[in-house]
């Protein structure tokens, strides 16, 4: 049996401070090298149609050492120029498997469908591979009127997720869905036999300790950078999760502006 530590946040809405980022960084060091630090989206200050030229939380997430985040609705924009402006300061990967660019448009470089992490002691011969893919809400459906005038469309995450998870399951020891699609859809996604864990955001509903729904485990955390969730996952590589120990670690009250 193998152990993986996951630290994750969601829906921070630009409430992360430098002090909290340092706390998170030290937590990650504590559990290294068997750890991933993830966020389930809506981290930045801009709203869906806003586009700040600088999002300070990206610098703080870099200090903390985030490995990846899901694309939330705040991280999207209908136009290529504004999305590139919004996400230009992101050093961490932003995951959105169901995002599609139209015609000659393209998403920012930081946007990926999924990532595969070799998590553990690199000196060992067989380091486990953890696949993490992201799903974001359907801002503009491909068959909607607005799809004719936007640079991006979003496929149904409940169709995109299972297909991609099946593909990733061939090589990965664990498959994690990092989502910003809301509680109800997360629970539906958890029925997929190729997904081991769903970490969700968007509904602002804390689900800790982690719960098993269908095939996969599910967890979500309180918004606004008040807490960080810590999951200690015991699993058999290639066979799934055996058990999860969950805890909430307080980070303090939200930043006041």
matplotlib code that plots the C-alpha trace (Angstrom):
import matplotlib.pyplot as plt

x = [0.0, 1.2, 0.5, -0.3, -0.9, -3.1, -3.5, -6.2, -8.2, -11.1, -12.9, -10.3, -11.6, -8.3, -8.4, -5.1, -2.5, 1.3, 1.1, -1.3, 0.8, 3.8, 1.7, 0.7, 4.3, 5.5, 2.7, 3.7, 7.3, 6.2, 4.6, 7.2, 7.9, 4.5, 2.3, 0.3, -1.0, -4.1, -6.8, -10.3, -10.7, -12.1, -8.9, -8.6, -10.2, -11.7, -15.3, -16.4, -16.4, -13.6, -10.0, -7.5, -4.0, -2.5, -3.9, -1.8, -3.0, -0.9, 2.3, 1.1, 0.1, 3.7, 5.1, 2.9, 4.1, 0.8, 1.1, -2.1, -5.5, -8.8, -10.2, -13.1, -15.6, -13.5, -10.5, -12.5, -13.4, -15.4, -12.5, -9.0, -7.3, -9.0, -8.4, -4.7, -4.6, -6.4, -4.1, -0.9, 0.6, -0.1, 3.0, 1.1, -0.8, -4.6, -6.5, -9.7, -10.2, -13.6, -12.5, -12.2, -10.9, -12.8, -11.2, -7.8, -8.0, -6.0, -6.0, -3.2, 0.0, -0.8, -4.0, -3.8, -6.3, -4.4, -1.1, 0.7, 2.8, 5.5, 4.9, 7.4, 11.1, 12.7, 15.5, 13.1, 12.7, 9.0, 7.6, 3.7, 2.1, -0.8, -3.0, -4.9, -7.4, -9.5, -13.1, -14.7, -18.3, -20.1, -19.9, -20.8, -22.2, -21.1, -24.6, -25.7, -26.3, -23.3, -21.0, -21.1, -19.5, -17.2, -13.6, -14.1, -16.8, -17.1, -18.2, -20.3, -17.9, -19.9, -19.1, -15.5, -14.5, -15.2, -13.7, -10.4, -10.3, -10.5, -7.6, -5.5, -6.2, -4.0, -0.8, -1.7, -1.7, -4.4, -6.8, -8.0, -10.6, -10.0, -13.3, -15.2, -18.6, -20.6, -21.6, -24.4, -22.3, -19.3, -21.4, -22.5, -18.9, -17.8, -19.8, -17.1, -15.1, -11.9, -11.9, -10.5, -11.0, -13.0, -11.9, -14.5, -15.3, -17.9, -20.8, -19.0, -20.0, -17.5, -17.5, -15.0, -14.2, -14.0, -17.0, -17.4, -20.0, -20.3, -16.8, -14.8, -14.2, -15.3, -14.1, -14.6, -13.4, -14.7, -14.1, -12.2, -8.9, -10.2, -9.0, -7.0, -8.0, -5.4, -6.2, -3.9, -4.7, -3.7, -4.0, -2.8, -1.2, -3.4, -6.2, -7.6, -8.0, -8.1, -8.8, -8.7, -7.9, -9.2, -8.5, -9.2, -6.3, -7.3, -5.6, -7.4, -10.2, -10.5, -8.5, -10.5, -10.3]
y = [0.0, 3.5, 6.9, 10.2, 13.5, 16.0, 19.6, 21.6, 24.8, 26.1, 29.3, 31.6, 34.7, 36.5, 36.1, 34.3, 36.4, 36.1, 34.8, 32.1, 31.2, 30.7, 28.4, 26.3, 26.2, 24.8, 22.3, 21.1, 20.7, 18.7, 16.0, 16.1, 14.2, 12.3, 15.4, 17.4, 20.9, 21.7, 24.3, 23.7, 27.1, 30.6, 31.9, 35.3, 38.6, 39.2, 38.2, 36.2, 39.3, 41.2, 41.1, 42.6, 43.1, 41.6, 39.0, 39.1, 35.7, 34.0, 35.3, 34.0, 30.6, 30.4, 31.1, 28.4, 25.9, 24.9, 22.1, 22.9, 24.4, 23.9, 26.6, 28.3, 30.6, 33.5, 32.3, 32.3, 35.0, 34.9, 36.6, 35.3, 38.7, 39.1, 35.5, 35.8, 39.1, 37.5, 34.4, 36.0, 36.0, 32.4, 30.2, 27.2, 25.0, 25.7, 22.6, 22.6, 19.5, 20.6, 24.0, 24.3, 27.2, 28.1, 28.4, 30.0, 31.0, 29.4, 29.3, 30.7, 28.6, 27.8, 26.0, 22.2, 19.3, 17.2, 16.6, 13.5, 13.8, 11.3, 11.7, 10.2, 9.6, 10.0, 7.7, 4.8, 2.6, 2.7, 6.1, 6.3, 8.4, 10.5, 11.8, 15.0, 16.5, 19.6, 20.4, 23.9, 25.0, 25.3, 29.1, 28.9, 25.6, 24.6, 24.6, 27.9, 31.2, 32.8, 30.2, 32.1, 35.2, 33.8, 32.6, 29.6, 27.0, 24.4, 20.8, 19.1, 18.1, 14.9, 13.7, 15.0, 13.7, 10.0, 9.6, 11.4, 9.4, 6.1, 7.2, 8.3, 5.1, 3.0, 4.6, 6.3, 4.7, 7.1, 9.4, 12.6, 15.0, 18.6, 20.3, 23.6, 22.2, 22.2, 19.5, 17.8, 17.3, 16.2, 13.4, 12.3, 12.4, 10.2, 7.3, 6.9, 3.7, 5.2, 8.1, 7.5, 11.0, 14.1, 17.4, 20.0, 23.7, 26.2, 25.3, 26.7, 23.5, 21.9, 18.1, 16.9, 14.2, 12.8, 10.7, 7.9, 8.3, 5.5, 4.5, 7.6, 9.5, 13.2, 16.1, 19.9, 22.7, 26.0, 29.0, 32.3, 30.7, 30.1, 26.5, 24.1, 20.4, 17.7, 14.2, 11.2, 8.7, 5.0, 3.3, 0.3, 1.5, 0.7, -0.7, 2.4, 4.0, 1.7, 4.5, 8.2, 10.2, 13.7, 16.9, 20.6, 22.9, 26.4, 29.3, 32.1, 34.5, 35.8, 38.9, 42.1, 44.8]
z = [0.0, -0.9, 0.8, -0.9, 0.8, -0.8, 0.3, -1.4, -1.4, -3.5, -4.2, -2.6, -4.4, -4.0, -0.2, 0.1, 2.0, 2.1, 5.7, 4.6, 1.6, 3.8, 6.1, 3.1, 1.8, 5.2, 5.2, 1.8, 2.9, 5.9, 3.7, 0.9, -1.3, -1.3, -1.6, -4.2, -3.5, -5.6, -5.9, -7.3, -9.0, -8.6, -7.0, -8.7, -8.1, -11.5, -12.2, -15.3, -17.5, -15.8, -16.8, -14.3, -15.8, -12.7, -10.3, -7.1, -5.9, -8.6, -7.0, -3.6, -5.1, -6.5, -3.0, -1.5, -4.2, -5.9, -8.4, -10.3, -10.1, -11.9, -14.1, -12.3, -13.9, -12.7, -14.7, -17.9, -20.4, -23.7, -25.6, -26.2, -25.5, -22.1, -21.0, -21.9, -19.9, -16.9, -16.8, -18.0, -14.5, -13.7, -13.2, -12.1, -14.6, -14.9, -15.9, -18.1, -20.1, -21.4, -22.7, -26.5, -28.5, -31.7, -35.1, -34.9, -31.2, -28.5, -24.7, -22.6, -22.3, -18.7, -19.6, -19.9, -20.0, -17.5, -15.9, -14.7, -11.6, -10.4, -6.7, -4.3, -3.8, -7.2, -6.1, -6.0, -9.1, -9.4, -8.5, -8.6, -11.3, -10.3, -13.1, -12.4, -14.9, -14.6, -15.4, -15.5, -15.7, -19.0, -19.5, -23.2, -24.6, -28.1, -29.4, -27.9, -29.6, -27.8, -29.2, -32.5, -31.0, -28.3, -28.7, -26.4, -25.8, -23.0, -23.4, -20.9, -18.1, -17.4, -20.9, -21.1, -17.7, -17.9, -21.4, -20.4, -17.1, -19.0, -21.2, -18.2, -16.2, -18.4, -17.2, -13.9, -10.5, -9.4, -11.4, -9.7, -11.1, -10.0, -10.7, -10.6, -11.6, -8.4, -5.9, -7.8, -10.9, -8.8, -7.3, -10.7, -11.9, -8.9, -10.4, -13.1, -12.6, -13.8, -11.4, -7.9, -6.3, -7.1, -5.5, -6.1, -5.9, -7.1, -4.7, -1.6, 0.2, 2.5, 2.4, 5.0, 5.8, 2.3, 1.4, -1.1, -3.8, -6.2, -7.3, -6.3, -3.1, -3.0, -0.9, -1.0, 1.3, 2.7, 0.5, 1.0, 2.2, 5.7, 5.7, 3.8, 3.5, 4.1, 2.8, 3.7, 1.0, 1.3, -2.1, -4.0, -7.3, -10.2, -8.0, -6.3, -2.9, 0.2, 2.8, 3.3, 6.5, 6.3, 8.3, 8.1, 8.9, 9.7, 7.9, 9.7, 8.8, 5.3, 4.2, 4.7, 2.1]

ax = plt.figure().add_subplot(projection="3d")
ax.plot(x, y, z, "-o")
ax.set_aspect("equal")
plt.show()
